[in-house]
Every structure is written in C-alpha cells, then in structure tokens.
Amino acid sequence: MKLRTLLPLLAFSIATVSIDVSADTLLIERTQQKPATAQPVRGQTMAQVEAQFGLPQQKLEPRGGQRRQWPVINRWVYADYTVFFEKNRVIDVVARQATPTETGPKPVPARSANTR
C-alpha cells in the first residue's frame, strides 16, 4: 500500500483507540474481574454469612413460598452486593453499581406492602 493510503487509516485507528479508552465501565465488565473484596459463596448459611461479613445494611422482605415449588427467597443488601438466599442458604450474589455512571441493569422499583 502507498503511504497516502496508510496515513488516513492510521489516523482513524488512533482516534478510535482514544475513544475506547474513555468509555464507561460496564457493570458486567467489572463483575467479570476478580472481586476487590470477599463475597459470600453459594451454599453458605445465613449464620455463616452474618458471622463472616457482618450485619447487612438492609434485610429485604422475603418473597415466594406461596407454593411448594416456589421456595422462600430472602435478600440481604450489603454495600457492594446483594445476597440471595433460598430458605437459609446462599444461592446467588449480585454486584451493585459502583458509581452512578456505571451502566448496568435498571433497579427494580420498590413495591409497597399494599400492592401484593
């Protein structure tokens, strides 16, 4: 290729790289990295989580349990993540947004007790 053809292509490549560097961090990308702090692991009991990580900021109202195939799900909110329990065992840990500019899933709107 001629130098005249390569220069615009090189300039475009440099401009594209600088745009990518300034992009926002996605919540998904952050969670794929190694967590900065320890988190509960699947199978731990509520007592083990509380002993290891302390009291949660908030214990949300349990959901489910209306039928046998719908187990009771408890949710405990910590600063960086929410822990989901089936009965009294951890089934999942979900990361929370680190900053307001971090792109991630939309929060679930709070429901009042009268709308159940």
Secondary structure, DSSP 8 states (H G I E B T S, - for coil): --HHHHHHHHHHHHHHHHHHHT---BHHHHHHS--SS----TT-BHHHHHHHH-S-SEEEEEE--SSTTS--EEEEE-SSEEEEEETTEEEEEEE--SSTTSB---------GGG-
